[in-house]
């Protein structure tokens, strides 16, 4: 069997749109009848996912696998870095935690991980017709070139041709594309087979003089100008545009606390899809206001972010909000914060013991072992503010350090079955406060609408939120993305690059 052909999407900077363009190409090639898989050798993100095997990978490659119509696999993202603080990250290799390293320590050791990267890549290469690779940040970080394993270093290992993408929406796109090309080594410049301008608004004709000059200066053809397109797909990490949106016009105001180390904020996309919902991210006490629901999200460092919540004044505002009857829902790290005490005897996060928010009669003890599993089940018959969720379906995954136990009698939130068949109860609910370890708890059709309808009833409004088939909705978004790329990219050039490879 012939090995897969490949094409790599690199960007002039972070958030140039690499992940979505790679996903779009995955869908384009799939619609052309090709078996296609995504690949990113190293991803730094707090948005992660648990596969059916209980292994951890970056969310962007999950999104790209969905676009390709295949099951996500850790082979598509063999190295995942999850920042734990300003100088260190948890290093995950092939879905398993290798350890926590400082940036300097990881830089010294990352070349040792190349065999793992190439083992994953070659296994995909044997199974698929096309692999769409994604770079990280910029290939022009010349201080990192020597040990690069994710941009041109990976392109060389995979012998993959490259498309270089620039974001015109942030300004200076011609300079960023030209400057990036100048900073590449001569042999690297030859590997770049096309330049792409992304997120363009306006009349493309206005760009023509600049496009011609860019091609003359770089000796590289412009492969297309992609228009700015509003898409509702799972985005990656803290550069997400979702964080900066102002409150909308929906009848239900949901405030998600934007913790410094917020993770898995894709948990709230199912809510954001509903017409009745205005979902906003809050990071100051003054911005909280009087929402209909406060959500405490997941975090990579629960104790550090709880201290931030306390020092910022947001904890005091949330406690006042709860005392006046306002509901709070916590997920993963947010759930842990809601208890009375957090204990870290092994120094997994912060070390020592910390007073919790006291919203639930529970205690969390952190441990070195990470819980990673997919789950399915339903909400229990619960009392109090969230009773309208009773019986709704639940499907998602757990990914956390530590175990949370009740200190007094309290009703559990969900009844779950784990991937290995074990059954258990998860989460707690007390009055207007609930918490769970399940990421994606509102993704099941009907769960998000149940929550929104109970919030509408609490305001004395007629419930009107209807269940949305989230999978069908995402499929429509992937097709829209592919339509845009097919119309705006020079697909003859793309297929020629795919056929001729890196030396074509």
Secondary structure as GFF3:
##gff-version 3
##sequence-region A 1 504
A	DSSP	beta_strand	5	11	.	.	.	ID=ss1
A	DSSP	alpha_helix	18	31	.	.	.	ID=ss2
A	DSSP	beta_strand	36	39	.	.	.	ID=ss3
A	DSSP	beta_strand	42	44	.	.	.	ID=ss4
A	DSSP	beta_strand	48	50	.	.	.	ID=ss5
A	DSSP	beta_strand	56	58	.	.	.	ID=ss6
A	DSSP	alpha_helix	59	68	.	.	.	ID=ss7
A	DSSP	three_ten_helix	74	77	.	.	.	ID=ss8
A	DSSP	beta_strand	79	83	.	.	.	ID=ss9
A	DSSP	beta_strand	88	93	.	.	.	ID=ss10
A	DSSP	beta_strand	96	102	.	.	.	ID=ss11
A	DSSP	alpha_helix	103	109	.	.	.	ID=ss12
A	DSSP	three_ten_helix	110	113	.	.	.	ID=ss13
A	DSSP	alpha_helix	114	127	.	.	.	ID=ss14
A	DSSP	beta_strand	130	134	.	.	.	ID=ss15
A	DSSP	three_ten_helix	142	147	.	.	.	ID=ss16
A	DSSP	alpha_helix	152	158	.	.	.	ID=ss17
A	DSSP	beta_strand	161	167	.	.	.	ID=ss18
A	DSSP	three_ten_helix	168	170	.	.	.	ID=ss19
A	DSSP	alpha_helix	173	183	.	.	.	ID=ss20
A	DSSP	alpha_helix	186	191	.	.	.	ID=ss21
A	DSSP	beta_strand	192	200	.	.	.	ID=ss22
A	DSSP	three_ten_helix	204	207	.	.	.	ID=ss23
A	DSSP	alpha_helix	208	218	.	.	.	ID=ss24
A	DSSP	beta_strand	222	227	.	.	.	ID=ss25
A	DSSP	three_ten_helix	237	239	.	.	.	ID=ss26
A	DSSP	three_ten_helix	241	244	.	.	.	ID=ss27
A	DSSP	beta_strand	252	257	.	.	.	ID=ss28
A	DSSP	beta_strand	262	263	.	.	.	ID=ss29
A	DSSP	three_ten_helix	265	268	.	.	.	ID=ss30
A	DSSP	alpha_helix	269	272	.	.	.	ID=ss31
A	DSSP	beta_strand	277	282	.	.	.	ID=ss32
A	DSSP	three_ten_helix	285	287	.	.	.	ID=ss33
A	DSSP	beta_strand	293	296	.	.	.	ID=ss34
A	DSSP	beta_strand	298	299	.	.	.	ID=ss35
A	DSSP	alpha_helix	302	311	.	.	.	ID=ss36
A	DSSP	alpha_helix	314	323	.	.	.	ID=ss37
A	DSSP	beta_strand	328	331	.	.	.	ID=ss38
A	DSSP	alpha_helix	333	337	.	.	.	ID=ss39
A	DSSP	beta_strand	341	344	.	.	.	ID=ss40
A	DSSP	beta_strand	352	355	.	.	.	ID=ss41
A	DSSP	beta_strand	362	379	.	.	.	ID=ss42
A	DSSP	three_ten_helix	385	389	.	.	.	ID=ss43
A	DSSP	beta_strand	393	406	.	.	.	ID=ss44
A	DSSP	beta_strand	411	418	.	.	.	ID=ss45
A	DSSP	beta_strand	423	430	.	.	.	ID=ss46
A	DSSP	beta_strand	433	436	.	.	.	ID=ss47
A	DSSP	alpha_helix	447	458	.	.	.	ID=ss48
A	DSSP	alpha_helix	470	488	.	.	.	ID=ss49
A	DSSP	alpha_helix	491	500	.	.	.	ID=ss50
###
